[in-house]
């Protein structure tokens, strides 16, 4: 569910939705989501002073409380 949420938000923000990919790395107590977008869209996902990235992480944190696992979002260059 968290992967779909991040993918949906990222695809709505960028100019090239086909360049969006989310890789999931499962752990015992946490899950890492690696978000990869096209080079020219990286600023749109991060936002000024990281505001958009922080907002996406906040939404992700709220969505993951049901599972009891910690979810971390990493935006790859």
Phi, psi and omega in degrees: 000317180296323179297316179297321180297311180296317180297317180296313180297315182296318181295330179284332183278326190270165176279329183244087182296337180288344180273002182270129174218143180236124179253132182254129175240111183272138173233184180292309185251351183217161177232135179251128176251120178259116181259125179239126177233172178297153184302322183280353180256359185297324180292329180289330180279326181278315180081172179292127181056024176076020184293318181292318179298320179294320179295319178295320178295324178294315177298319180296319178297317179293322181288334185269359182295333179296319184284341180080001178261154175272132180244129182245134177255123175245128178259116184270146177280000000 
